[in-house]
Amino acid sequence: MRAETEATRLSRRRFVAAGAAGAALTQMSWAQEIAPPQPGAPPDDAARIAAGNDADEHMTIPVMINGQGPFRFVVDTGADRSVIAEDLAVTLGLVRGTEVSVQGVVRSFATRVVPIANLSFGSVNRRNLVMPMLPRTYMGADGYLGLDAVDGARVTLDFANRALKISTSRSQTAFQTRRSTEAYVPVRGSMGHLRSLNCRVDGVATTCFLDTGAQISVGNTMLLKSLIEENPGLRTLGLLPITGITGGVIMGAVVRVDRIHLHSVSFSDAVVAIADMAIFDVWGLSNQPALLIGMNFLRQFAQVSIDYGMKEIRFDLASMLLARAG
């Protein structure tokens, strides 16, 4: 009875609804050959962009397309490609191109790509992007900014001040000393696929990565299997629907873990969903314990900085320290 109560409570809070939107974008099966996304040039200077939230607590920022806008795009570090709402593409008069199939959490969606000559946000300017179109009813936004838009830069999600900061990677600037309230997590990978191997979930060695397009943190079934081997008494708290931006629903099993250690950062009494989403295949993590860290964890910090050039993640612990002091 407690499991049903817990699952119902989380469902009322929209804990998982639309939570894997970013994951739905990462795998694309192209009907014709299209060049893979190339890392964009880093910004010339730091840019602070006022951010908002959509209905599912994703961070959104204003984006200009071909000199028009601004339009509200979700910042999605889990998606390889940026996408645009179909109705916005029509309004802007963008010419439809190659037919593609976008693989989502539950199903694939046939659509076409449109060329974007110029996309800008803050001091960042990306040219000649190719974006698939998706229905606004699935996305709930004008579009999603993926790794093709932010790779090569340093992206800071400033939750305390409701802003996104885009700046040059630390690898291209003078070394900056870490602050006492800042936790540093080294990561590895390429083309924006940055992952940490120094993560343990209740003692289980786990590969994790950050996905700002996901509202809920999700582990794969290999993680659940390993957790049960360590703790045979582990029980699921119920099932919750995970909806993707290509439509459809997949059910995730809700579990509570005692502690997640991510290098020097830890989460206690954490609730995650378990589902074999497409993003684990895309990142090559289907056959090992893996955890996607979504916005429900990230928003516990004052700031989270992802440096794609230096390959590091920094968590500002100021808000946590203030909470403990209070």
LONUTI-811298 format. One record per residue (C-alpha): residue number from 1; residue in one letter; z, y, x. Coordinates in nm, 3 decimals. Layout:
! LONUTI-811298
+-----+---------+---------+---------+---------+
! num ! residuo !      zz !      yy !      xx !
+-----+---------+---------+---------+---------+
! NUM !       A !       Z !       Y !       X !
...
+-----+---------+---------+---------+---------+
***
This chain:
! LONUTI-811298
+-----+---------+---------+---------+---------+
! num ! residuo !      zz !      yy !      xx !
+-----+---------+---------+---------+---------+
!   1 !       M !   0.000 !   0.000 !   0.000 !
!   2 !       R !   0.072 !   0.236 !   0.288 !
!   3 !       A !  -0.277 !   0.182 !   0.432 !
!   4 !       E !  -0.436 !   0.283 !   0.102 !
!   5 !       T !  -0.218 !   0.592 !   0.082 !
!   6 !       E !  -0.303 !   0.697 !   0.437 !
!   7 !       A !  -0.677 !   0.651 !   0.385 !
!   8 !       T !  -0.666 !   0.844 !   0.058 !
!   9 !       R !  -0.476 !   1.130 !   0.220 !
!  10 !       L !  -0.727 !   1.158 !   0.503 !
!  11 !       S !  -1.017 !   1.143 !   0.259 !
!  12 !       R !  -0.876 !   1.437 !   0.063 !
!  13 !       R !  -0.868 !   1.639 !   0.385 !
!  14 !       R !  -1.239 !   1.559 !   0.449 !
!  15 !       F !  -1.120 !   1.400 !   0.772 !
!  16 !       V !  -1.437 !   1.203 !   0.819 !
!  17 !       A !  -1.686 !   1.353 !   0.575 !
!  18 !       A !  -1.996 !   1.468 !   0.766 !
!  19 !       G !  -1.802 !   1.391 !   1.080 !
!  20 !       A !  -2.077 !   1.216 !   1.273 !
!  21 !       A !  -2.346 !   1.473 !   1.219 !
!  22 !       G !  -2.393 !   1.525 !   1.590 !
!  23 !       A !  -2.410 !   1.154 !   1.655 !
!  24 !       A !  -2.695 !   1.126 !   1.409 !
!  25 !       L !  -2.917 !   1.344 !   1.625 !
!  26 !       T !  -2.899 !   1.170 !   1.955 !
!  27 !       Q !  -3.145 !   0.886 !   1.913 !
!  28 !       M !  -3.503 !   0.977 !   1.832 !
!  29 !       S !  -3.790 !   0.731 !   1.814 !
!  30 !       W !  -4.105 !   0.933 !   1.870 !
!  31 !       A !  -4.423 !   0.827 !   1.689 !
!  32 !       Q !  -4.620 !   0.990 !   1.972 !
!  33 !       E !  -4.529 !   1.068 !   2.332 !
!  34 !       I !  -4.334 !   1.392 !   2.363 !
!  35 !       A !  -4.187 !   1.519 !   2.687 !
!  36 !       P !  -3.809 !   1.464 !   2.710 !
!  37 !       P !  -3.588 !   1.771 !   2.682 !
!  38 !       Q !  -3.563 !   1.961 !   3.010 !
!  39 !       P !  -3.247 !   2.140 !   3.123 !
!  40 !       G !  -3.279 !   2.508 !   3.041 !
!  41 !       A !  -3.229 !   2.780 !   3.297 !
!  42 !       P !  -2.865 !   2.888 !   3.316 !
!  43 !       P !  -2.779 !   3.227 !   3.168 !
!  44 !       D !  -2.798 !   3.531 !   3.393 !
!  45 !       D !  -2.450 !   3.643 !   3.298 !
!  46 !       A !  -2.156 !   3.543 !   3.085 !
!  47 !       A !  -2.200 !   3.582 !   2.711 !
!  48 !       R !  -1.927 !   3.580 !   2.448 !
!  49 !       I !  -2.061 !   3.490 !   2.106 !
!  50 !       A !  -1.851 !   3.532 !   1.792 !
!  51 !       A !  -1.826 !   3.192 !   1.625 !
!  52 !       G !  -1.756 !   3.073 !   1.274 !
!  53 !       N !  -1.693 !   2.740 !   1.105 !
!  54 !       D !  -1.894 !   2.551 !   0.849 !
!  55 !       A !  -1.740 !   2.355 !   0.562 !
!  56 !       D !  -1.659 !   2.064 !   0.794 !
!  57 !       E !  -1.498 !   2.274 !   1.069 !
!  58 !       H !  -1.790 !   2.254 !   1.310 !
!  59 !       M !  -1.827 !   2.559 !   1.535 !
!  60 !       T !  -2.131 !   2.768 !   1.442 !
!  61 !       I !  -2.291 !   3.061 !   1.626 !
!  62 !       P !  -2.568 !   3.312 !   1.544 !
!  63 !       V !  -2.909 !   3.215 !   1.685 !
!  64 !       M !  -3.235 !   3.409 !   1.701 !
!  65 !       I !  -3.565 !   3.224 !   1.658 !
!  66 !       N !  -3.886 !   3.391 !   1.768 !
!  67 !       G !  -3.714 !   3.727 !   1.737 !
!  68 !       Q !  -3.592 !   3.666 !   1.380 !
!  69 !       G !  -3.242 !   3.602 !   1.254 !
!  70 !       P !  -2.961 !   3.560 !   1.317 !
!  71 !       F !  -2.928 !   3.208 !   1.180 !
!  72 !       R !  -2.616 !   2.990 !   1.182 !
!  73 !       F !  -2.645 !   2.686 !   1.411 !
!  74 !       V !  -2.381 !   2.421 !   1.476 !
!  75 !       V !  -2.295 !   2.370 !   1.845 !
!  76 !       D !  -2.353 !   1.998 !   1.904 !
!  77 !       T !  -2.286 !   1.861 !   2.253 !
!  78 !       G !  -2.353 !   1.506 !   2.135 !
!  79 !       A !  -2.717 !   1.560 !   2.040 !
!  80 !       D !  -3.006 !   1.533 !   2.284 !
!  81 !       R !  -3.230 !   1.760 !   2.080 !
!  82 !       S !  -3.178 !   2.070 !   1.872 !
!  83 !       V !  -3.293 !   2.049 !   1.509 !
!  84 !       I !  -3.379 !   2.303 !   1.241 !
!  85 !       A !  -3.341 !   2.305 !   0.863 !
!  86 !       E !  -3.671 !   2.231 !   0.694 !
!  87 !       D !  -3.654 !   2.527 !   0.456 !
!  88 !       L !  -3.587 !   2.768 !   0.744 !
!  89 !       A !  -3.888 !   2.632 !   0.936 !
!  90 !       V !  -4.101 !   2.698 !   0.626 !
!  91 !       T !  -3.963 !   3.050 !   0.588 !
!  92 !       L !  -4.041 !   3.127 !   0.953 !
!  93 !       G !  -4.394 !   2.994 !   0.914 !
!  94 !       L !  -4.355 !   2.735 !   1.190 !
!  95 !       V !  -4.650 !   2.501 !   1.226 !
!  96 !       R !  -4.573 !   2.136 !   1.163 !
!  97 !       G !  -4.663 !   1.905 !   1.449 !
!  98 !       T !  -4.615 !   1.543 !   1.549 !
!  99 !       E !  -4.454 !   1.299 !   1.307 !
! 100 !       V !  -4.126 !   1.155 !   1.434 !
! 101 !       S !  -3.848 !   0.927 !   1.316 !
! 102 !       V !  -3.495 !   1.058 !   1.364 !
! 103 !       Q !  -3.242 !   0.773 !   1.388 !
! 104 !       G !  -2.918 !   0.862 !   1.213 !
! 105 !       V !  -2.576 !   0.707 !   1.173 !
! 106 !       V !  -2.689 !   0.503 !   0.875 !
! 107 !       R !  -3.066 !   0.528 !   0.859 !
! 108 !       S !  -3.373 !   0.682 !   1.018 !
! 109 !       F !  -3.551 !   0.977 !   0.865 !
! 110 !       A !  -3.925 !   1.044 !   0.894 !
! 111 !       T !  -4.010 !   1.407 !   0.957 !
! 112 !       R !  -4.222 !   1.636 !   1.174 !
! 113 !       V !  -4.144 !   1.859 !   1.467 !
! 114 !       V !  -4.208 !   2.232 !   1.489 !
! 115 !       P !  -4.259 !   2.439 !   1.807 !
! 116 !       I !  -4.006 !   2.713 !   1.883 !
! 117 !       A !  -4.154 !   2.966 !   2.124 !
! 118 !       N !  -3.824 !   3.144 !   2.182 !
! 119 !       L !  -3.466 !   3.057 !   2.089 !
! 120 !       S !  -3.181 !   3.282 !   2.202 !
! 121 !       F !  -2.805 !   3.306 !   2.162 !
! 122 !       G !  -2.592 !   3.547 !   2.360 !
! 123 !       S !  -2.758 !   3.588 !   2.701 !
! 124 !       V !  -2.918 !   3.242 !   2.681 !
! 125 !       N !  -3.291 !   3.231 !   2.622 !
! 126 !       R !  -3.475 !   2.900 !   2.577 !
! 127 !       R !  -3.853 !   2.884 !   2.556 !
! 128 !       N !  -4.099 !   2.629 !   2.421 !
! 129 !       L !  -3.854 !   2.397 !   2.246 !
! 130 !       V !  -3.974 !   2.130 !   2.005 !
! 131 !       M !  -3.740 !   2.070 !   1.711 !
! 132 !       P !  -3.745 !   1.807 !   1.438 !
! 133 !       M !  -3.686 !   1.933 !   1.084 !
! 134 !       L !  -3.417 !   1.791 !   0.858 !
! 135 !       P !  -3.324 !   1.876 !   0.497 !
! 136 !       R !  -3.058 !   2.144 !   0.463 !
! 137 !       T !  -2.883 !   1.928 !   0.203 !
! 138 !       Y !  -2.806 !   1.677 !   0.481 !
! 139 !       M !  -2.728 !   1.930 !   0.755 !
! 140 !       G !  -2.533 !   2.200 !   0.574 !
! 141 !       A !  -2.650 !   2.456 !   0.834 !
! 142 !       D !  -2.961 !   2.639 !   0.956 !
! 143 !       G !  -2.974 !   2.400 !   1.249 !
! 144 !       Y !  -2.795 !   2.224 !   1.533 !
! 145 !       L !  -2.799 !   2.327 !   1.900 !
! 146 !       G !  -2.825 !   2.017 !   2.118 !
! 147 !       L !  -2.823 !   1.948 !   2.490 !
! 148 !       D !  -3.176 !   2.082 !   2.535 !
! 149 !       A !  -3.030 !   2.426 !   2.456 !
! 150 !       V !  -2.703 !   2.419 !   2.654 !
! 151 !       D !  -2.757 !   2.180 !   2.946 !
! 152 !       G !  -2.732 !   2.345 !   3.286 !
! 153 !       A !  -2.477 !   2.602 !   3.171 !
! 154 !       R !  -2.102 !   2.623 !   3.128 !
! 155 !       V !  -2.006 !   2.614 !   2.761 !
! 156 !       T !  -1.657 !   2.720 !   2.654 !
! 157 !       L !  -1.538 !   2.663 !   2.301 !
! 158 !       D !  -1.276 !   2.936 !   2.256 !
! 159 !       F !  -1.090 !   2.818 !   1.946 !
! 160 !       A !  -0.809 !   3.070 !   1.987 !
! 161 !       N !  -1.048 !   3.364 !   1.962 !
! 162 !       R !  -1.313 !   3.200 !   1.744 !
! 163 !       A !  -1.586 !   3.241 !   2.004 !
! 164 !       L !  -1.833 !   3.047 !   2.217 !
! 165 !       K !  -1.878 !   3.152 !   2.578 !
! 166 !       I !  -2.195 !   3.071 !   2.770 !
! 167 !       S !  -2.192 !   3.133 !   3.144 !
! 168 !       T !  -2.338 !   3.014 !   3.472 !
! 169 !       S !  -2.214 !   2.677 !   3.594 !
! 170 !       R !  -1.926 !   2.696 !   3.844 !
! 171 !       S !  -2.145 !   2.504 !   4.089 !
! 172 !       Q !  -2.366 !   2.810 !   4.108 !
! 173 !       T !  -2.084 !   3.060 !   4.147 !
! 174 !       A !  -1.786 !   3.115 !   4.374 !
! 175 !       F !  -1.503 !   2.862 !   4.342 !
! 176 !       Q !  -1.241 !   2.960 !   4.088 !
! 177 !       T !  -0.884 !   2.837 !   4.108 !
! 178 !       R !  -0.754 !   2.639 !   3.815 !
! 179 !       R !  -0.489 !   2.802 !   3.600 !
! 180 !       S !  -0.151 !   2.638 !   3.558 !
! 181 !       T !  -0.218 !   2.577 !   3.188 !
! 182 !       E !  -0.559 !   2.420 !   3.252 !
! 183 !       A !  -0.617 !   2.044 !   3.262 !
! 184 !       Y !  -0.918 !   1.927 !   3.459 !
! 185 !       V !  -1.121 !   1.617 !   3.369 !
! 186 !       P !  -1.406 !   1.511 !   3.603 !
! 187 !       V !  -1.704 !   1.354 !   3.429 !
! 188 !       R !  -2.031 !   1.196 !   3.535 !
! 189 !       G !  -2.378 !   1.156 !   3.391 !
! 190 !       S !  -2.711 !   1.335 !   3.370 !
! 191 !       M !  -2.918 !   1.536 !   3.121 !
! 192 !       G !  -2.599 !   1.650 !   2.950 !
! 193 !       H !  -2.470 !   1.295 !   2.890 !
! 194 !       L !  -2.134 !   1.362 !   3.053 !
! 195 !       R !  -1.870 !   1.093 !   3.016 !
! 196 !       S !  -1.524 !   1.025 !   3.153 !
! 197 !       L !  -1.437 !   0.681 !   3.287 !
! 198 !       N !  -1.073 !   0.779 !   3.339 !
! 199 !       C !  -0.961 !   0.720 !   2.981 !
! 200 !       R !  -0.718 !   0.468 !   2.835 !
! 201 !       V !  -0.647 !   0.404 !   2.469 !
! 202 !       D !  -0.313 !   0.224 !   2.432 !
! 203 !       G !  -0.374 !   0.079 !   2.777 !
! 204 !       V !  -0.738 !  -0.020 !   2.715 !
! 205 !       A !  -0.984 !   0.120 !   2.971 !
! 206 !       T !  -1.230 !   0.323 !   2.765 !
! 207 !       T !  -1.534 !   0.539 !   2.835 !
! 208 !       C !  -1.519 !   0.860 !   2.636 !
! 209 !       F !  -1.737 !   1.164 !   2.576 !
! 210 !       L !  -1.709 !   1.489 !   2.382 !
! 211 !       D !  -1.916 !   1.554 !   2.070 !
! 212 !       T !  -1.868 !   1.898 !   1.914 !
! 213 !       G !  -2.097 !   1.801 !   1.629 !
! 214 !       A !  -1.852 !   1.533 !   1.514 !
! 215 !       Q !  -1.556 !   1.628 !   1.299 !
! 216 !       I !  -1.375 !   1.299 !   1.353 !
! 217 !       S !  -1.312 !   1.102 !   1.673 !
! 218 !       V !  -1.477 !   0.760 !   1.652 !
! 219 !       G !  -1.441 !   0.444 !   1.859 !
! 220 !       N !  -1.676 !   0.146 !   1.862 !
! 221 !       T !  -1.591 !  -0.208 !   1.755 !
! 222 !       M !  -1.556 !  -0.315 !   2.120 !
! 223 !       L !  -1.266 !  -0.071 !   2.146 !
! 224 !       L !  -1.105 !  -0.211 !   1.831 !
! 225 !       K !  -1.150 !  -0.568 !   1.958 !
! 226 !       S !  -0.980 !  -0.479 !   2.288 !
! 227 !       L !  -0.697 !  -0.298 !   2.109 !
! 228 !       I !  -0.630 !  -0.602 !   1.890 !
! 229 !       E !  -0.625 !  -0.826 !   2.199 !
! 230 !       E !  -0.357 !  -0.599 !   2.345 !
! 231 !       N !  -0.172 !  -0.563 !   2.015 !
! 232 !       P !  -0.242 !  -0.846 !   1.767 !
! 233 !       G !  -0.029 !  -0.663 !   1.509 !
! 234 !       L !  -0.267 !  -0.366 !   1.490 !
! 235 !       R !  -0.384 !  -0.305 !   1.136 !
! 236 !       T !  -0.643 !  -0.075 !   0.989 !
! 237 !       L !  -0.521 !   0.199 !   0.754 !
! 238 !       G !  -0.817 !   0.175 !   0.523 !
! 239 !       L !  -1.186 !   0.262 !   0.510 !
! 240 !       L !  -1.343 !   0.606 !   0.501 !
! 241 !       P !  -1.706 !   0.714 !   0.458 !
! 242 !       I !  -1.892 !   0.868 !   0.750 !
! 243 !       T !  -2.202 !   1.058 !   0.645 !
! 244 !       G !  -2.487 !   1.146 !   0.877 !
! 245 !       I !  -2.733 !   1.433 !   0.863 !
! 246 !       T !  -3.022 !   1.196 !   0.798 !
! 247 !       G !  -2.846 !   1.084 !   0.480 !
! 248 !       G !  -2.666 !   0.767 !   0.383 !
! 249 !       V !  -2.309 !   0.656 !   0.439 !
! 250 !       I !  -2.138 !   0.416 !   0.679 !
! 251 !       M !  -1.778 !   0.303 !   0.633 !
! 252 !       G !  -1.539 !   0.349 !   0.923 !
! 253 !       A !  -1.210 !   0.162 !   0.962 !
! 254 !       V !  -0.919 !   0.400 !   1.024 !
! 255 !       V !  -0.665 !   0.301 !   1.289 !
! 256 !       R !  -0.368 !   0.474 !   1.445 !
! 257 !       V !  -0.308 !   0.444 !   1.820 !
! 258 !       D !   0.008 !   0.539 !   2.006 !
! 259 !       R !  -0.150 !   0.725 !   2.296 !
! 260 !       I !  -0.487 !   0.825 !   2.436 !
! 261 !       H !  -0.487 !   0.924 !   2.805 !
! 262 !       L !  -0.786 !   1.126 !   2.921 !
! 263 !       H !  -0.723 !   1.191 !   3.291 !
! 264 !       S !  -0.432 !   1.443 !   3.278 !
! 265 !       V !  -0.466 !   1.507 !   2.903 !
! 266 !       S !  -0.299 !   1.286 !   2.644 !
! 267 !       F !  -0.295 !   1.256 !   2.266 !
! 268 !       S !  -0.009 !   1.079 !   2.090 !
! 269 !       D !   0.007 !   0.917 !   1.746 !
! 270 !       A !  -0.370 !   0.964 !   1.715 !
! 271 !       V !  -0.589 !   0.857 !   1.425 !
! 272 !       V !  -0.948 !   0.750 !   1.493 !
! 273 !       A !  -1.224 !   0.584 !   1.295 !
! 274 !       I !  -1.402 !   0.269 !   1.412 !
! 275 !       A !  -1.775 !   0.237 !   1.351 !
! 276 !       D !  -2.077 !   0.120 !   1.551 !
! 277 !       M !  -2.279 !   0.440 !   1.528 !
! 278 !       A !  -2.617 !   0.494 !   1.691 !
! 279 !       I !  -2.473 !   0.735 !   1.947 !
! 280 !       F !  -2.299 !   0.449 !   2.131 !
! 281 !       D !  -2.637 !   0.279 !   2.179 !
! 282 !       V !  -2.796 !   0.604 !   2.298 !
! 283 !       W !  -2.525 !   0.653 !   2.560 !
! 284 !       G !  -2.546 !   0.286 !   2.666 !
! 285 !       L !  -2.189 !   0.213 !   2.556 !
! 286 !       S !  -2.232 !  -0.049 !   2.285 !
! 287 !       N !  -2.102 !  -0.338 !   2.496 !
! 288 !       Q !  -1.785 !  -0.176 !   2.625 !
! 289 !       P !  -1.487 !   0.006 !   2.471 !
! 290 !       A !  -1.599 !   0.363 !   2.400 !
! 291 !       L !  -1.457 !   0.666 !   2.222 !
! 292 !       L !  -1.633 !   0.973 !   2.090 !
! 293 !       I !  -1.389 !   1.265 !   2.095 !
! 294 !       G !  -1.462 !   1.494 !   1.802 !
! 295 !       M !  -1.342 !   1.830 !   1.679 !
! 296 !       N !  -1.019 !   1.695 !   1.527 !
! 297 !       F !  -0.892 !   1.644 !   1.884 !
! 298 !       L !  -1.067 !   1.936 !   2.052 !
! 299 !       R !  -0.925 !   2.195 !   1.813 !
! 300 !       Q !  -0.575 !   2.115 !   1.939 !
! 301 !       F !  -0.654 !   2.325 !   2.248 !
! 302 !       A !  -0.691 !   2.700 !   2.290 !
! 303 !       Q !  -1.016 !   2.644 !   2.481 !
! 304 !       V !  -1.233 !   2.354 !   2.590 !
! 305 !       S !  -1.488 !   2.419 !   2.865 !
! 306 !       I !  -1.778 !   2.184 !   2.944 !
! 307 !       D !  -1.955 !   2.258 !   3.271 !
! 308 !       Y !  -2.286 !   2.074 !   3.278 !
! 309 !       G !  -2.368 !   2.182 !   3.634 !
! 310 !       M !  -2.031 !   2.107 !   3.793 !
! 311 !       K !  -1.980 !   1.801 !   3.569 !
! 312 !       E !  -1.629 !   1.877 !   3.461 !
! 313 !       I !  -1.433 !   1.946 !   3.145 !
! 314 !       R !  -1.135 !   2.179 !   3.134 !
! 315 !       F !  -0.877 !   2.189 !   2.857 !
! 316 !       D !  -0.665 !   2.501 !   2.809 !
! 317 !       L !  -0.319 !   2.371 !   2.721 !
! 318 !       A !  -0.172 !   2.715 !   2.636 !
! 319 !       S !  -0.156 !   2.649 !   2.262 !
! 320 !       M !   0.013 !   2.311 !   2.316 !
! 321 !       L !   0.273 !   2.460 !   2.549 !
! 322 !       L !   0.351 !   2.736 !   2.299 !
! 323 !       A !   0.389 !   2.478 !   2.021 !
! 324 !       R !   0.634 !   2.275 !   2.230 !
! 325 !       A !   0.830 !   2.587 !   2.322 !
! 326 !       G !   0.855 !   2.680 !   1.956 !
+-----+---------+---------+---------+---------+
***
